[in-house]
Amino acid sequence: MEFMLAHSGLFIGFAAVVAFLMAWGIGANDVSNAMGTSVGTKTLTVKQAIIIAIIFEFLGAYLAGGEVVSTIKDGILSPECPIDTPDLVLGMISAMLSAGLWLIVATLFSWPVSTTHSIIGALVGFGVVASGVSAIQWGVFGGIVGSWIITPAIAGVFAFFLFVHIQRFIFCKFHPLKHAKRIAPYYVFLTVLIISVVTLDKGLKHVNIELTASESWLLGLGISVISGIIAKILFKMLHFDQTLEAKKHYANVEKLFSVLMLMTACAMAFAHGSNDVANAIGPLASVATILSSGELPEGSLSFPSWVLPLGATGMVVGLATFGYKVMNTVGSGITALTPSRGFAAQLATAGTVVLASGTGLPISTTQTLVGAIMGVGLARGIAAINLNIVRNIVVSWVVTVPAGAFFAIIIYFILKTLLIALS
């Protein structure tokens, strides 16, 4: 440990580089999945999706990412586990490097994998070889694994009923455009409410802004009502092709949903940034805390102020450089998407992810999005879903957990051998 403390700046710098690498992988792979529906419906071009992600991923990570960082940093490994402090530092670095390398490989092959699976599998693999099965808080791990099943189901049900509502109260009406203009502001209200309340209630504590639950709800409702009113005014100002017959206004309705989907794309990027930044910087926060204090942290400690911006920057760089490789996999492979279908899927995903992030539960954005897209597809019948694509995606999820653990174990032993040699 003396060698680490004497060269703490070097170790923290190396850990920061590794965390940035993993954040790059998250941006290239998982952020692309989050924005894929917008690109698949042709609501956004790849360039526009990247610009939106750069802005809102960063805001989500910085404003609402602190809660999940605490779960990754303090929740997987038991605080009472008999892991030596130097081994814990090496293990955290190994976990980040393992997950980052796996994400790079998956991105090169255009595989949409779960970054949450990658880092948690890596942490479990390191913990077991370093100190046995007692090092893992299996109750917390079981809850997280359960969320990987529950959250896609929740998002799927949410998306299913949302799209059924859209079909029944808009597309099945004689004047669908008129009904769309009337109902769409309520969708705007719901989208803004989901984002604003969770951000105000949970996400601003680490920037020294604390509000009570009632204050958060009142302010969030106020923001949502104002947004709905503005949307109602804007929708009235939109110009549509009035020469079509009433029953043929579906193209105009989809044009309106393109506007809504642009909004949910921003919400989706914010939601993803708020949740998945923890995968990259949770272990880095532990390394920085340990090497700064010289001892194993007890409980949930504050992380350095530069940690969140580092992770957020890495994600947007990854999306900007290699995000195109997997952008279309989810956007067009599972089921045929239109702006109205994509809106239902994105709103369901953003709501599920942000709410989970607010409770400190790290979930798989990829799984949640796939669940929501499947929910939209099921609303049109099982034949609307490409089950072969779904099968391949599920297989990639199953492989990711053991792959993360396997590579983390190998990297851990390599780093430990190097540390012994240098010491």
C-alpha positions, 0 to 999 in steps of 0.5 A, a space after each residue: 500500500 505504501 507504494 500506491 500511496 507514494 504514487 497515488 497520482 499515477 494510479 488515480 491518473 491510470 484509473 481515470 484513463 481506464 474509466 474514460 475508456 469504458 465511458 467511451 465504450 458506453 457512448 459507442 455502444 449503449 448510447 447508440 442503442 438509446 438514440 437508435 429509435 430516433 434514427 430508425 424512424 428517420 426523426 433524426 439523422 445520425 449527426 443530429 442524434 450525436 449533437 442531442 446526445 452530447 448535450 443531454 447525456 452530459 446534463 443527465 450524468 452531471 445533474 442526476 447521476 450521483 445516486 447510481 454512482 453510490 450504488 455501484 461504488 458501495 453496493 456490489 462489494 461488501 464493506 466488510 469483505 476481507 479484501 486488502 486495500 491494494 487489491 481493491 484498487 487493482 480490482 476496481 481498475 481491472 473491472 473498468 478495463 475489462 468492461 471497457 475492452 468488452 464494449 469495444 469488441 462488442 461495438 466493433 461487431 455491432 453487438 448491442 450489449 449491456 454496459 451494466 452487465 459488463 461492469 457488475 459482472 466484472 466486479 463480481 468476478 474480481 470479488 470472488 477471486 480476491 476474497 471468495 463469495 463472501 465479498 459480494 453482497 448477493 442480496 444487492 446483486 440479486 436485486 440488480 439482476 431482478 431489475 434486469 428482468 423487471 424493468 424491461 417488463 415495466 417498460 414493455 407494459 408502459 409502451 404497450 398501453 401508451 401505443 394502444 392509447 395512441 391508436 385508439 384515441 388518435 389513429 382510429 378517429 375520423 379526424 386523427 390530426 385534430 385529436 393528435 393536436 388535442 392529446 399531444 400536449 398531455 404527452 409533453 406534460 408527462 415527459 417533462 414531469 418524469 424528467 423534472 421531478 426525479 432530477 429535482 428530487 434526487 439528482 441535484 444533491 451533489 451540486 448543493 441544491 436540495 429540495 423536499 419531495 413536496 417542493 420537487 413535485 410542485 416545481 416539477 408540476 409547474 414546469 410540466 404544465 408550462 411545457 404542455 401549454 407551450 406545446 399546445 401553442 406550438 402544435 397549433 402553429 405547425 403547418 400540415 397538408 390540408 388537401 388530404 382526406 380526413 382518413 389520410 392524415 396519418 402522415 401529418 399525425 406522424 409529422 406531429 409525433 416526430 416533434 414529440 419524438 425529438 423531445 423524448 430523444 432528449 429525455 432518453 439521452 438525459 435518462 441514459 446519462 443519469 443511469 449509465 455514467 455510474 458504470 464507468 465512474 463508480 469504480 473510479 470514485 472508489 479508487 480516488 477515495 481510497 488513494 486520497 484517504 489512504 484507507 478503505 472507505 466506510 459507507 457512502 462517501 462523496 466522490 471528487 467533483 471531476 469524476 462525473 464530468 469525466 464520465 459524461 465526456 467519455 460517453 459523448 466522445 464514444 458516441 461521436 466516434 463509433 456510435 454509428 456502428 450499432 445505431 440501427 440495430 435496435 432502431 430498425 431490427 426488432 420491429 418496424 418503427 414510425 415516429 408514433 411507435 418510437 415515441 411510445 417506446 422512448 417515453 416508456 424507456 426514459 420514464 423507467 430508466 429515470 425513475 430507476 436512477 432516482 432510486 439508485 438502482 442501476 439497470 440496463 438501458 438496452 434491456 429496458 429499451 428492447 422491452 419497450 420496443 417489444 411492447 410497441 410491437 406486441 400492440 400490433 401483434 406478435 408477427 410484428 416482432 423480429 424474434 430472431 433479432 430479439 433472440 440474438 440480443 438476449 444471447 449477447 446479454 447472457 454472454 456479457 456477464 461471464 465475459 466481464 467476470 472472465 476478463 476482469 479476473 485475468 486483468 486483475 492477476 496481471 496488474 497484481 503481478 506488475 505491482 509486486 514486481 514494481 514494489 
